[in-house]
Amino acid sequence: MEIPFLSIEDTTKSRFMNLVAFEQCNRRGAEDLTSYATFMDCIIDTGKDVDALEQSGIIENKLATDEDAALFFNQLRECGYLNYDKHYLAGLFAEVNKYCESDWHKWRAKLMDDYFSNPWAILSLAAALVLLALTVAQTIFAAYQQFQPSKN
């Protein structure tokens, strides 16, 4: 998925709101900006989401805080109506929803959130796997010595 770069400044909000309003009034089928605003609202809920997009080079936030940028997108989406079946990002919305509704991806996300949320959890899992492997090896060697025919 590729998301175009966007620099968010103080004037960006009014510019985007005016463009979405113009797009909504000019009902000739093009809902590109409304679709983009809806998409960005779907992936941005908090300041952490904005920070992640900043780290990826997708957003340049020139507002006071990341929460202000998140609020910008959350309010921008409310400016217009979007027909979810007929816009240029409809296919992307469908693909993302299909990906998120997959049981495998839900389980993986829950596992990552619950058990691997910090590096210590990953290190402890690695240590436990090493200890398990060493215990299995020790058991195999002990059993091999026990059942090995004597050479007397």
WOQUI-V68804 format. One record per backbone hydrogen bond with DSSP energy under -1.0 kcal/mol. NH is the residue of the N-H (numbers start at 1). CO is the residue of the C=O. Records with the same first field share a line. If there is no record, write none. Layout:
NH = CO + CO
//
This chain:
6 = 58
8 = 60
15 = 11
16 = 12
17 = 13
18 = 14
19 = 15
20 = 16
21 = 17
22 = 18
23 = 19
24 = 20
25 = 21
26 = 22
27 = 25
28 = 26
35 = 31
36 = 32
37 = 33
38 = 34
39 = 35
40 = 36
41 = 37
42 = 38
43 = 39
44 = 40
50 = 46
51 = 47
52 = 48
53 = 49
54 = 50
55 = 51
56 = 52
57 = 54
58 = 53
59 = 53
60 = 6
62 = 8
69 = 65
70 = 66
71 = 67
72 = 68
73 = 69
74 = 70
75 = 71
76 = 72
77 = 73
79 = 76
86 = 83
90 = 87
93 = 89
94 = 90
95 = 91
96 = 92
97 = 93
98 = 94
99 = 95
100 = 96
101 = 97
106 = 102
107 = 103
108 = 104
109 = 105
110 = 106
111 = 107
112 = 108
113 = 109
114 = 110
115 = 111
122 = 118
123 = 119
124 = 120
125 = 121
126 = 122
127 = 123
128 = 124
129 = 125
130 = 126
131 = 127
132 = 128
133 = 129
134 = 130
135 = 131
136 = 132
137 = 133
138 = 134
139 = 135
140 = 136
141 = 137
142 = 138
143 = 139
144 = 140
145 = 141
146 = 142
147 = 143
//
